[in-house]
């Protein structure tokens, strides 16, 4: 799991079955399965309202000149960004 905040503050954690991780309020995070078996995880929120903001979608909807200038992404990566949310499991 990667957890990120502003100003290049990023941490990466490798979890195994049964581990518990937390993400501080208002920090972005992503989950990546590094194994070869299906990943199942439970995500819980201490909030009455759930909001999901896709980083991929956010970058795709930002003017491409800004994204390229700040993140140094090549044209192939820029074309891979999706303007619509992409489900993890359909």
N, C-alpha and C positions, 0 to 999 in steps of 0.2 A: 504494500500500500504506500502510495506517495501522498504526502501532505505538503501543501504549499501555501505561502502567504506572500505579501508584497516584499519588495526589495531583495529578491533572490533568497528568501528564507524557505528552504526545502529540506524535508527529511524523508528517507525511504526506510520502510520496515519490512522484513520478511517474516511472515507468520506461517505457522503449521496448524494442523487440525487441532481445534480446542483452544487456540489462542484468542485473546480479546485485545482489541485496539480501540483507541479513542481519537477523535479529531476535534481540536478546539473549535469553539463557535466561530463561524464566519470564515473558516479556512477552507480552501479548495482541497479536494482529495480525489484520488483515482485508485482503482483496484485492477491489478493485472495478475492473471493466473500464470505462474512460471512453471507449473507442473504439467504432467501429461494425463491427468485425470480431471473430470469435471470439478469446477470450483462451486461450492455452495456456501453462501455467507448470509448472515442476518444483519441488516442495517437498521438501527433504531435511532430515533430523534427525540430530544427533549424539547418538543415544540408542539403547539396545537395545530400548526400549519406547515405542510411540507412544500418545499420549493426545490426544483431541480434546474440547475443551469449547466448546460453542456459547454465545456471549454471548446470543443471542436466547433460547435455551432456558433459560439460567441466569436471565435476567431474568423470563421467564414463570413460572418455578417459585419465585421469590422473592415473599413477600407483596406484593400490589399496592400497599398503602399505603406500604410502604418505597420501592418503585421510584418511585412518583409523588412522594413527598416529597423524595427525593434527586435525581432526574433531571428533575423538572418535566415529565413526559410527560402528554399529554392522553389522554382516554379512547379516541380512535381509535387512537392509537399503542399503548396498552396492549392493546387487542383484537387488534392485529396480531401481537403476540408469540406465538410457537409453543412449546408444551410439548414437542413432539417435534422431533428434529433434522430439518432439511429439506435434502435432497441438492442439491448444486449441479448435478450432472448425474445423471440417473437411469440 
